[in-house]
Amino acid sequence: MSGCWVVVTDPQLLQTSSIDSFPRFFHGGYCRPQGIQWAPDDPSHMDCKDADNLIKVEAPWEWLCLEVLGPVPATRNGHRYVVTVTDLHSKWVEALPMRACVFAQVVRHIVDVVRHFGYPLGVLTRLPRALVQQINVALREPLSMSSSLLIFHQQTGSMDVATQRAVGRMVGELVQDHAADWDVFLPAQVFGLCLQEHSTTRKSPFSVLFAKEVEPVRTPRPLTCTSKIQKSVFVVN
């Protein structure tokens, strides 16, 4: 593997002085899972004593996080990016390959995930704000949404560091061992990750997400104030 891959984010985040440990990349001519640093974006942002600006994640599939990793070496199918959607409560991960980091491909994957698992309250992301806006507009028709599903939030990278590290190792090892067809192996690898005990919950994401056999929410769950959510601090119970 030559070059490096990064987490696709809004450029303004990189200009924030408080972000000293932003997720970095794989170095050198080969993948080194330990070379990626998944530390909190802004530790001071985690301290919140105002109950009005505190959002508790208390059930599966309420709040999700979306990240895009890449570019990595292209496969035979032309895939160079990985979009990940993680449930903050259960730690369940959906990871899907993409040919380019464009809103149409991100939209297609979000629609597939929502149709399969149901509607969350919202999806937090650090993608560029202009891209987030494009995605929200494109989601309105296929998901019958009148409000925004994706919400730009600086805390996205700090709420589930353990899962991000695990996904980083998984992608790195796949690219190293199967450079030409890592996309073929990705679905089985991410499913296997969801069957393993998570270091935070001490349970497998599969058991947490499906233990109570809760029916997926099949209609949109509109939010009243996106701007307030962006300023709130999330706490995963």
N, C-alpha and C positions, 0 to 999 in steps of 0.2 A: 504494500500500500504506500503510495506516495502522497505528499501533501498532508492535509489535515481536514477534520470535519468539526463543525461547530454547532451550537444551538442557535437557530435563527431567531433573532430578537429585534425589537425596536432599537435603532441606532442610538436614540436618546438615553437608553439605559446604560450604555457603555460610557456615557459622559457624566454619569452620576458619581460623584466623588466617594459616596458611601459604599459603592460596590467594589470591594477589594478582592473578593473571592468568587467572581462570576464564573460559571461553568466554562471551562476552557476546551482544549482539544487534544487529540492524539498527536504525538510528535514523532518525527523520524520516519524511517522507511518501513515501519511495521507498527501494528496496533499495540498499544500498551494500556490495558484497562486501568491500571493504577494511575495513568497520566491524566485522567479526567478528574476535575475537581468540582464536586457538586455541593458547594457550601452555600449557606443562605445569602440571598442578594443583599439584604440590609437588616442586620440583626436588631437594630433599634426599632425597626418597623414592627417587630414582634411584640413589643411592650404596649399593651393597650388596656387602660383601666376604665375606659368609657364604654359602658354596656351598649350604648346606641351605635357604636362603631365596631361591635364585635359580632362576628358571624360564626356560629358553632356548627360544625359538620357532624351530624349525629346519626345519620343513616346512610346506607349504601345508595349510590347513584343519585345523590343530591347535587354534589359539586364535583366537577371534573377539571382536570388540567390538560391542556393541549400543548405539545412541543413539536418542533420540526428539527430534525438532525440532518446535517449534510453540508456540502456534498461528499459522498463517499465514492469509491471506484464504481463506475457504471457496470451493471450486470449485462448479460446477453439481451435481456429484455429492456435495457435502457434505464433501469431504476437507479437513482443517485441520491435519493432522500428517504428518510423514514419519518412518518408522522406518528406520534404516540398520543393516546388518550388514556388518562389514568383516573380511576375513581379514588378520590381522596380518602374515603372511609374504608373501603374493602381492600384497596391497593391493586385492584384488577387493572390490567393493562391491555389495551388494544394497540398493536404496532403494525403499520401497513406501509409498504413501499410506494414511492412516488417517482415519477420521471423528472419532475421539476417542482420547485416550490412556488406554485402559482395557485391563485385562489380557487380556480375551477377544480383542481385535483384535491385540495383540502376540503372543499365543500362536498365533493362526492364521498369522501371517506367519513366525514361527519354524518352525513345523511344515512349512510349504511350502518354506522354504529348506533345512531338514535333509533332507527327503525328496528334494529335487533334487540337493543337493551332498554329502550324507552327514553322518554324525555327527562333530562336532569333539570335542576333549577337553573344552572348556568355552567358555562365552560370558561375557565380562566386561562389566559394565555399571555405570553410576552411577545407575540408576533408584532411586526410593525403596525402601528395604529391604522394606517391607510389600508393595509391588507385585511385587518380585522373588520373594518367597515365594509369592504367589498364582500367578505365572506358572509356577514350578517345580512346584507341585501340579497345575496344569492340564495340564502337559506329560507327566505320568507315563503317562496312558492312551494318547494318540495316538502317543507316541514310545516306549512300553514302557520308560520310564525308572524306575529305582529310586533313583537318586541325582540331585542337583541339576545341571541343565545351566547355568543362569544363576548367576553368582557376582558379588556386589557387590565392586567393586575401585576404589579411589581413583585408581589409575594409568590407568584407562581413557582419560581424555582427553589423556594425554601421550605415548602410545606411537606414534601415527601422526598427528602434527599436520598433515603435508602433505596427507594424504587428507582430513582434516576440513576444511581450508581449501578444497580443491577442491570438496567436496560443498557447503560453505557458499556458495561462489560460484555453483555450478550451481543450487541451490535459489533463491537470491536473484534470479538472472537469469530463471529460469522464472516466478517470481511476478511479477516486474516486466513481463515481455513477454507472459505468458499468464495473467493473474490469474484468469480464470474457468475455465480448463481446464489449469492447470499439471500436474495429475495425469495427463492424457492424454499429455503430452510426457515425463514423468519416466522411464519405462522406456527409451526410446531414448537419452535424454541420459546416463543412468547407464551404459548399455552402451557408449556412445561414450567415456565417461570411462575405462572399463576397457580400452579399446583404445589409449589414449594412453600414452606413456612416462611412468613415474612418476619424480618428481624424486629419490626416495631410492634405488630399485633400478636406475634407468636402463633398466628394461624395462617392458613393458606388463603390467598385472595378468593379462590374458588369457594371455599367453605363459608367465608363471610358474605360473599355476594349472593349465594344461592341457598344458604342454610334455611332461611325462613320461607322460601318459595313465594316471595312477594311478587305479585303480578307487575310487569313493567308498566309505567305510566304511558298511555298511548295518545295523550293530548298535550299540547304545549302548557307549560307552567310559567305564565308570564310574571315578570319582575317589574316592580313599580318604579325603581330609581337606580339606574345603572351607575350614575355618577357617585351615589352614596356607597355602592358596593365597591367601587374602585378605591375609595378612601378607607374602607373597613379592613380590619384584621381578621383573618380566618384562623380558627382553632379547631383541630381535628380531635374529636372525643373518641 
